[in-house]
Amino acid sequence: AQSVTQLGSHVSVSEGALVLLRCNYSSSVPPYLFWYVQYPNQGLQLLLKYTSAATLVKGINGFEAEFKKSETSFHLTKPSAHMSDAAEYFCAVSDRGFQKLVFGTGTRLLVSP
Amino acid sequence: DVKVTQSSRYLVKRTGEKVFLECVQDMDHENMFWYRQDPGLGLRLIYFSYDVKMKEKGDIPEGYSVSREKKERFSLILESASTNQTSMYLCASRGSSNQPQHFGDGTRLSIL
């Protein structure tokens, strides 16, 4: 069975600081990996996806994530946080068959001025 | 852009009522999904459908059913609503196998 662990239900950073949101996955087969963002009272929006091409994946809004098979990790980073980045972030994993998504429990990013 | 539309943003119903949540997508996607989202639990899959009239149980199907009579529409049905079904419900659709799921804005359902 696949699973995702997101370390830290809340992460606080100052505006301009590095953002690092952690995601570790468990999968018995090569996975597809995704990061989604959810702003208040909205659905989920895709930030980026890994589907076995380059291990460093660039997404929207300046975010990127690196697939590290040896560490079973797919951490999300952004060099400089902006106030508008405050939201909840979800990491998700799927197999390459039918591709049901398994989500982590989410990390709420708080950005202070 | 893919558009996934959920019929209601907020809904208040009473225990025992039969509740219908509707979802429509405009991209001719084969696959559609219903999730519920609860604080600290993330998103959990209730049901999914990979074709018209086809459905599969997800991780938490108890108390729910679904209907997919047309490709673009996927309905979630609470047969007899209970207070523990108060939650945010999210619909998603997906096209081909290596494409991501696209989500609607969600329906916040309260059962009183």
Interface residues (C-beta under 8 A of the other chain):
Chain A: S9 Y32 F34 Y36 N41 Q42 G43 L44 Q45 L46 K49 T51 F90 R96 F98 Q99 K100 L101 F103 G104 T105 G106
Chain B: V4 R9 N31 F33 G40 L41 G42 L43 R44 L45 F48 Y50 G58 L90 A92 R94 S97 N98 P100 Q101 H102 F103 G104 D105 G106 R108
